[in-house]
Amino acid sequence: MKTLKLGLYTILSFMMIVITTACSNDYLDEPENNSGITEDVVFNSRENAQLFVSGILSNYKGQYSDANSPAAADAGGLYSLYMARAVKGKDLIQGGFPYNFDYEHGNREPNFRRVLFAWGFNYLNVNYANILIDGIQNSSLNESDKAEFIAIGKFFRAYHHFQLLLDFCPNYNNDRSLERIPYYTSRVTLETADGNPPAPMSEIYDLVIQDLEEAIVDLPESRIGKSYVNKKVAQAILARVLSVTQDDWPRLAELSKAVYDNNANQAVQSTNWGAGFNNMQDEEWVWAMFQNGNDETNFFWGHPAATFDHTVLSWQVTYADSNFVNEFSSSDVRNTFFDFYPGASEPWRDFVSSKFGFSFASDIPILRKSEFVLLDAEAQYQMGNIAEAQSLLFALQSARDPNAVMSNNSGAALFNEILLERRKEFYGEFGVEWFDAKRYNLAIERDINTHRVDVDVPVDSNLFFLKLPEVELDANPFYDNSFVNE
């Protein structure tokens, strides 16, 4: 049996808990209990339960590794999951490591690092969520504390299953009955290591939505800081989920308004643009990874600023496609592009961006209010409320560009304008171009004259999802010879 090298921090490795990254036997091992602390101690104290949650969140910016996926700069934690998606489109260009394989769309094979990381990292956190839920349910905490921590567990469980659906399944609305990944509502241990069968996407999305709806009820508004989850974070992720399923536009609009406090003009105000995009205290940021340059830092692992910022010692490998640059007016504060390598012979090196200023104390955005102003605009468009959609769109546009003029578009032109605004607002953050192309069955077509690698992604292409890990297929008996891993 291979040993699972968790790479987690003290609180997780020191709690005698059976941990697995998936249902594969190859992932399983029991950490040695050198402290004498057991689960009944961990989950019968609010303070210790909170430390367990902090350990999960620390894992988001850790140097992730396991027996099948050694630590690497493009597989460092949550943000490396997002950055991998961000470079799969046409707006950004990778000049080299660490995300060049994702940029080239060549990192989807069953034994490749992207596949092993995306699978292992997410199922690891699913298992932590289920351990948390189970431990709290059987604890002696008061009912109020129990409800809160179970809600946190349900949020994590839903959030990471959602990431797995995005990375390992095709477009949801093309075939909702398709079975590719399993869903886990209980912890995986050495005794339950055979794994669950893959379930229909519709069933998994229903469970994700149910977990998030239940979490929203019991999560408080208050929290320790913006790196922790609360009601607003759960509302935001449920809005994203509904933007994929596209079953309930009124509920998506309701959730979006709750996230941005139903005041679009105020919500989009930000002090981060032009200042390195590295301060989670900005009122516009909803959820972020805190960094202090010391004990709360992921260094070069996964952070977008480390690939974007060409002015300091870092990876310095992310460039911007000139066609994308041309979408910005000169007065738009998001126009952070400039020629840092004049005279470079390669056209793809014409523009770099100063959006992210890199330092070891740069906070990392996960959710921002502006996204939900635009999601609300999208929902209003889908419901036929064109004037409201235009108004919400203009709230963001006018905050970023003093010369912006309210759109008079309707129909497909307005829809495309909303999606373009999402690309202009969130480039380099969570893979918005890829996310929107996948959920709306849109092609991604690169300009051969401006890109280092000319890879087009046709509508509903298999390039929109990863193959399943070979170790999972070998270990899980529910994947038989009829399963096609393509």
N, C-alpha and C positions, 0 to 999 in steps of 0.2 A: 504494500500500500504506500502510495506517495504521501509525503507530509505536506499539509497545507501551511504555507508560510504566509500568515495573515498580514504582517506589516502594519498591524493596528497599534494603537497606543496603549499605555499602561492599563487603563481601566477595562479594556476589552480582553486583553490577554490574561488579566489577573483574576477573572471571574470564571470559575470552573463551569464553562458552558460548552456544550457540543456545538461546533460550528461547521458549516459547509457552504461552499459557494454555489452548489447546484445539487442535482441528485446523483451525480456520478460518484462511484466509490473512490475514484482516483482523487477526489477533492477532500476526502474525509480524514479527519484526525481529531483527537481530543487533546486540547492544550493541557499541559501539566498544571496542576493546582499547587503552586508553591506558597500560597498565601493563607490557605485554610478558609478562605471566604467562599461561601456557597450561595446559590441563588436565593435561598430564603432570606439571607442577609441583604443581598443586593436589592431585591424588589420589595422588601418590607420597610424601606426607608425612602421617603421622597427625595432626599439628598442623593442617595446612591442611585436611585432610578434616574435622576437627572444626569448623573455622571455617565450612566449607560447611554443615554440619548446623546450626550456630548461626544461620546466615543464614536457613535455612528456618524455624526457630523464631521468629526475629525477625519474619518475615513474618506470623506468627500475630497479632501485636498491632500491625501496621503500619497506615498510612493507605493502604489498597489502592486502586489505580486502574489502568485500562488505557484503550486507545483508545475502548472502548465503554462503560466504566463509570467515570465520574469519581469521585474521592474523595468520600466522604460519611460522616456520622457513624453511619449505620446499615449501613455496609459497610466497617468498619474492619479486619477480620481474623477470626480464628476465633470470637472471642466474639460478634461481631455475628451470625454464623451461628446460634449457639445462642440468643441473645436474641430473634431473629426468631421462632424456634419457641416460645419461652417465652410470648410474648404472643398466640399464636394460639388459646389455650384460653379457659377461663372463669374461671380463678383470678386473673388479673392484668388490669389495665385500663390502657390508654395514653391519657393526656390530650392528647397532641400529639406533635410531632416529638421524637426521630428514628424511633421504631418504630410510629408510628400507622398507616402503610400496611399493615404486617404484621398489626397488631391488627385492622384492618378487612378483612383477607383480600382486599385489592385490588392486591397487589403481585406478581402471578404472570404477567403478560402478557409476550410474547416480547421486548419492548424495554424492560422495566422494570428498575430498578436491582437489585432483589432477585434476579431471574433472571440478569442479566448478572454480578453479583458472585458468586453461589453457583456458577455454572458456571465462570467465569474463575478465581476464587481456588482452587478445588479442582483443576481440571485443570492450573493452573500448578504447584501443589505435587506433583501426580502426575508432571509432567515433571521437576521437580527430583529427585524420588525415582529416576526412571529414569536421569537423568544421573549421580546418585550411584552407583547400582548398576553402570552401565556403566563409569564411570571407575575404580571400585575393582576391578572384575573384571580390568581391563587394566593395573592398577598393579603396582608392585614391592613393595607392602606385604607384611609377613609374613602367613602364612595365618590366624593368630589375628585380626589386625587386619582383614584382608579379610572374614572371616566376620562380625565385629561390625558393620562399616559396611554390608555388604550387607544384614544383618538390619535395620538402621535404615532403609535404603532401602525394604525390603519392607514395613516397618511403615507408613511414610509413604504408600506407594502404596496399601496396603489401606485405611488410615484415610480417605484422601480419596476413594477410590472408594465407600466406605461412605457418606460424607456425600452424595455425588452420588446414590446409590441412594435415600437417605432423602428428599432434596429433589425429585428429578425423576421418581420412579417411584411408582406406587400400592402398596398393601399387597402384600407379597411372596407371601403364601399365597393370594391370590385368583386369580393367574395367573402362575405362576413362569416361563412361557415368553415373557412379554411382552418385547418389544424396544424400549427407548427410548434408552439411552445406550451409548456405546462404552467398552471397557476397553483400557488401554494398558500394555503390558509392555516397551516400548522407547521411547526418547526421540523426540520429534517435532522435526524440523528443517525447514529450507527445502526440502530434497529429499524429505521424507516428509510434506508438509503437507496431503495430501488427506484424511487422517484415516482412522480405523477405522470399520467399520460398527457400528451398534448391535447388542448381543448380548443373548441371553435373560437375564433377571434371574437365573435359576438358575445359569447359567454364570459370571456376574460374582460372585455370592455364593460360588460354589465357589472362584474364584480369590482372592477376599478372604480366605476362611478358610484356603486353602493358604498365602498369603503370611504371614498372622499365625501359623499353626502353625510355619512354617519360621523366622520371626523369633524366636519364643519359644525355640527350641532354641539359637540363637546369641547372643541378647541377654544381657548380664551383669546381675546384680542391682545392681552398683555403677553410679554415674553422677556427673556433675559436680554436679548439683543437681536439685531436683524439677521444674525447667522442662524437663529433658531426658527422653528415653524410656529405659526399661529393660525387663527381662523382665516385671515386674509391670504396667507400662503396657500392654504388648502383650496380656497375659493378660486385663486388664480390658476392652480394646476387643473382643477375641474373645468374651468373655462377652456383651457388648452385642449383637454380631452374632448370636450364637446365640439371644439372647432375641427376635430378629426372625424368624429362620428356624424356630425351635422344633422342630428336628429331633433335638436331642441334649441333653436335660435333665441326664443324669448328667455330661456334659462341662461344661455350664454351671455346675453345682454345684461341680465340681472346680476350675474356673478361678476361680470366685468365692472359694472357700476359700483359694486360693493368694494372691489379692489381699488379703484381710483376715487372712491368716496363721492361719486356722482358729481364731480366738479372737474370737468375735463381741462378747462383753462388753467386751473391751479395745479392739477395733477402732473401736467407735462413740464412744469418749470423745473429746470435742472441746472446745477452749478458745475456738473462734471464735464460737460462738453467744452473742449479746449483747455481742460485742466488735468488731462491724463486719465480721466475716467477711472479713478481709483479710490473714491471716497464713499463708503457705504452710509455715511451720515446724511447724504443727500436725501431730502424728503421724497424724491421720486423713486428711490430704490426700495423695493419691497422685501427682497430676500437676497442675501449676499454671503460670500465667504470672507470672514475677517482675517486679516493678516497684519502682523506687527513687526515683521522683519527679524523675529527671533524664534520663540517657541511656537508661534502660531503662523507658520509660513510654509508654503509648498515649494519655495525656491523656483527652480526652472520647470517644475513638473506640472504640465497641463495649463499653465497660465497663458492666456492669449497675449498679454502684454509682452511676454518673453519672446514671442515670435514677431510681433508687430513693430516694436520699438527698435529702430535702426540707429538710434543716437546714443545708446548705452550698450555695455557689454551684455549680450543676450544672444538668443538664436538668430535674430535678424533675418528671417526667411519669408515673411508674409508681405506680399505686394498686392496692389489693387489693379483690376482690369480697367483700362482707359475708357471703355464704353460705360462702365459703372460710374467712373469719376465724372463723366460728362453729364450724368443725370442730376448733378448738384449745381445749383447756382453759386456764384462767387460770394454771395452774402449769406449762404447757409452755414451755420456754425458747425454742421456735421461734415462740411467739406474740409477734411483734415489732410488732404492729399498733397504731396509735393514730390518733386524730383530730387531724390537724395543721391542719385548716381548719374549725374549728367555725363553724357558721352557713352553710356553703356550701350553695347552693340545689340543686346537682347531687348526687344520691345516690351517684354513682360516685366522688365525692371524699370519702366518709366515712372511708376508712382508707388510710393510707400505712404503709410498713414500714421499720423501722430495721435490717433484716437486714444490708444492705450499707452500711457507712460509707465515704463517698467521700473519697479523697485521691489525689494523683498517685503515691503510694507504695503504694496498695492492691494486694496480690497478687490474682490472679483464679483461682478454682478451675476445673479441668477434670475431674478425677476425684477422688472421695472413697471411702474404704473402706465407709462406710455404705451406699452404693448396692449394693455387692456382698453385704453381709449380707442386704439385702432381695431381691436377685436370687437368692441361695441359698434364701431363704424361698419365693420364687416357684417355683423349681425343685423344692424338696421338696414343695410343694403339688401341682405337676403330676405328680410321681411317686407321690403318695398317702401321703407321709410327713407326716401332718397335725401330729402332736405336735412334730416337729422344726421344721416351718414356723412353728408358734405360738411356739416357744421363740426362734427367730431373730428373729421380729417383735418379741417382747417385749424382747429384748436392746437394740434401738434405742429402743423406746417408753419403757422404764424409765430409759434414760440421758437422755432428753429431758424426761421428766415424772416426778417422784418419786411422784406419785399414780397412775401407770399400773397397770392390772390386766391380767394375761395374758389374751389372747383365748381364748374357748372356742368360737369360730366354726369352722365347717367348710364345705365346699362353696363355693357362689358367695359366701356372706357373707365367708368367709376370704379368698378371692381379691380381692374388692372392698376389704377392709380393707388388704391388702398394697399394692394400687395407690394407695389413699388415703394410706397412710403415705409412699409415694414422693413424692406431690404435696406433702405437708406438709414433707418433709425437703429437697426440691430445688427449691422454687419460685424462679424467677428465674435458675436455673443453666444447664440444657441443654435445656429444653423438655420436661420429663418427662411432663407431662399429654398434650401432642401426640404424643410418641413412643409412649406406651402406648396411646393411643386408636387410633393408626394401626396398630400391630402386632397389636392385638386386635380390630380392626374395631368400635370403639366410637364412638358419636356424641359430639360436643361441643355441649352446649346451654347457651347463656347465658340468664341471667335478665334479661328486658327491663327490670325495675324497678331493677336494680343496675348495668347496663353502659351505657357511653357509646354503644356501637354494638352493636346486637342482630344478630349473625350466628351462626346455627347451622350446624354442620358435620355433615351426616348421615353415617351409616355408609358407608364406601367412597366418600366424596365426592371429586371432582376437586380440592377445596380442600386436600386432604392432600398435593398435590404441585404443582410449578411447571411451567409450559409451558417448552419448550426455546427457547433464544435464537434469534431470527431469523437472526443472523449465522452461527450454526452450520448451520442448515438451508440457508442460501444457499450456504455454502462447501463443505459435506461432500457429495460426490456420492452417498453411500450413503443419504441421506435423499431419497427420490424423492417424486413427487406422491401416492403412496399413503399416506404417513405422515400420521397425523392428530394434530395438535398441540392437544390439548384439556386 
